[in-house]
Amino acid sequence: MPVLPAATDAAAPTGPKETATAAFRSPEAALGRAARPLRTTEPHGGLADLRPFGRMVGDAPVVGLGEATHSSHEFFTVKQRVLRHLVEEKGFRAFALEAPWSTRLRLDACLLRGEGDLKRITDEEFRGTCRWWNNAEYRDLLQWIRAYNVEHPENPVRFIGDDNGFAGAGLYDAVNAYATAVRPELAA
């Protein structure tokens, strides 16, 4: 697709179609009008600079957060800032991650009730194709969720594993144990 030069002497747009056309002619100008600076990408401190983001979210029930890479400090830390804003200012109560359902069970129990050791769980669960989640930044995010849940047990933040590619060894063991107990002929 050809890149069109920025309009330098075009009249101001007068309606939605003209605004879209002007934005196409000058994406830099459109971005300059819409972008809002962040005070920091680090997770701690004030969240006032995220208010424009909160206005964009409006009353959406789901917000998706991605990253250009799975291993960049700033993407992971700003994700924690955004999660804090969504939880504290917008009432969100779930954090979903590309992780197996078994990881969801273990991490959710840890974050809700303090069951297990967070470092051990992340070391065991975030291996193989999920290894990029096993880092200090995500542990910090999960520790923040746990601290929030300790302070707000009546309205906790839940962890959701939404990757169905691998159910996790724990679930296979549970199914095998159930089959052995209830229908031993299925155990094999």
C-alpha positions in Angstrom: 0.0 0.0 0.0 1.5 3.4 -0.9 2.2 5.9 1.9 0.5 9.2 1.2 2.3 12.4 2.1 1.0 14.3 5.1 -1.4 17.1 4.3 0.2 20.4 5.0 -2.4 22.8 3.7 -5.6 20.8 4.0 -8.6 22.4 5.6 -9.7 21.1 9.0 -11.9 18.0 8.8 -15.6 18.8 9.2 -17.1 15.4 9.8 -16.3 11.7 10.6 -15.5 10.8 7.0 -13.3 13.9 6.6 -11.6 13.1 10.0 -10.8 9.6 8.9 -9.5 10.8 5.6 -7.3 13.4 7.3 -6.0 10.8 9.7 -5.1 8.6 6.8 -3.2 11.4 5.2 -1.3 12.2 8.4 -1.3 9.3 10.9 1.4 11.1 12.8 -1.0 14.1 13.4 -3.8 11.8 14.3 -1.6 9.9 16.8 -0.4 13.2 18.2 -4.0 14.3 18.9 -5.0 11.0 20.5 -1.8 10.0 22.4 -1.4 10.7 26.1 2.0 10.5 27.8 2.6 8.0 30.6 4.4 9.2 33.7 6.3 5.9 33.9 6.2 2.3 32.8 7.1 1.2 36.3 4.2 -0.4 38.2 4.3 1.5 41.5 3.1 5.0 42.3 0.2 7.1 41.1 -2.2 6.2 38.3 -3.5 9.6 37.4 -1.8 9.5 34.0 -4.0 6.5 33.1 -7.3 8.4 33.4 -7.5 9.0 29.6 -7.1 5.2 29.2 -9.9 4.7 31.7 -12.1 7.0 29.7 -11.4 5.0 26.5 -12.2 1.8 28.4 -15.6 3.3 29.4 -17.8 0.5 30.7 -16.3 -2.3 28.6 -16.5 -5.6 30.5 -13.2 -7.0 29.0 -9.9 -5.2 28.2 -7.2 -7.0 26.2 -3.6 -6.1 26.9 -0.9 -7.4 24.5 2.8 -6.8 24.0 5.1 -6.6 21.1 7.4 -9.1 22.8 6.9 -11.6 25.6 10.1 -10.7 27.4 10.4 -7.0 27.7 10.5 -5.4 31.1 8.5 -2.3 30.2 5.6 -4.2 28.6 5.2 -6.3 31.7 5.6 -3.5 34.2 3.2 -1.2 32.4 0.7 -4.1 32.3 0.8 -4.1 36.1 0.1 -0.4 36.1 -2.8 -0.8 33.7 -4.2 -3.8 35.8 -4.0 -1.7 39.0 -5.9 1.1 37.3 -8.5 -1.3 35.9 -8.9 -3.0 39.4 -8.8 0.2 41.5 -10.6 2.6 39.3 -12.8 0.5 36.9 -13.8 -2.4 39.1 -12.2 -5.2 37.1 -11.7 -8.4 39.1 -9.9 -10.9 36.8 -6.5 -11.2 35.1 -6.3 -13.7 32.3 -3.1 -14.9 30.8 -2.1 -17.4 28.1 -1.6 -20.2 30.7 -3.0 -23.7 31.1 -6.1 -24.3 33.2 -4.0 -26.2 35.7 -1.9 -23.1 36.2 -5.1 -21.1 36.7 -6.1 -23.5 39.5 -2.8 -23.3 41.3 -2.2 -19.5 40.9 -5.8 -18.6 41.7 -5.6 -20.6 45.0 -2.3 -18.9 45.8 -3.6 -15.4 45.0 -7.0 -15.9 46.8 -6.0 -17.9 49.8 -2.2 -17.9 50.0 -2.0 -21.6 49.1 1.5 -22.6 48.0 4.7 -20.7 47.3 4.3 -18.2 44.4 7.9 -18.6 43.2 7.7 -22.4 43.2 4.3 -22.3 41.4 5.6 -19.9 38.7 8.8 -22.0 38.3 6.8 -25.2 37.9 4.0 -23.8 35.8 5.7 -21.3 33.5 8.0 -23.7 31.6 8.3 -24.7 28.0 6.1 -22.6 25.8 5.0 -20.5 28.8 8.5 -19.8 30.1 8.4 -16.1 29.2 5.8 -15.6 32.0 8.4 -16.8 34.6 10.1 -13.5 35.4 10.4 -11.0 38.2 7.9 -8.6 36.6 5.1 -11.1 36.4 5.8 -12.3 39.9 5.6 -8.7 41.1 2.2 -8.4 39.3 1.0 -11.6 40.9 2.3 -10.4 44.3 0.3 -7.2 43.9 -2.8 -9.2 43.2 -2.2 -11.3 46.3 -1.7 -8.2 48.4 -4.9 -6.6 47.0 -6.8 -9.8 47.8 -5.6 -9.8 51.4 -6.9 -6.3 51.8 -10.1 -7.0 49.8 -11.1 -10.6 50.6 -14.8 -9.8 49.9 -14.0 -8.6 46.3 -10.8 -10.4 45.1 -9.0 -10.3 41.8 -9.1 -13.8 40.2 -6.4 -15.4 37.9 -7.6 -17.0 34.7 -5.6 -19.4 32.6 -7.1 -19.2 29.1 -4.8 -21.4 27.0 -6.4 -24.7 26.1 -3.3 -26.0 24.3 -2.1 -28.0 27.3 -4.3 -28.8 30.3 -1.4 -29.4 32.7 -0.2 -32.6 34.3 -2.2 -32.0 37.5 -5.5 -32.2 35.6 -4.4 -35.4 33.9 -3.5 -36.9 37.3 -6.9 -35.8 38.7 -8.8 -37.4 35.8 -6.8 -40.6 36.2 -7.4 -40.7 39.9 -11.1 -40.2 39.4 -11.3 -42.9 36.7 -9.4 -45.3 38.9 -11.7 -44.7 41.9 -15.1 -44.6 40.0 -14.5 -46.7 36.9 -11.3 -48.8 37.4 -11.8 -50.4 34.0 -11.2 -47.0 32.4 -7.9 -46.3 34.2 -5.8 -48.1 31.6 
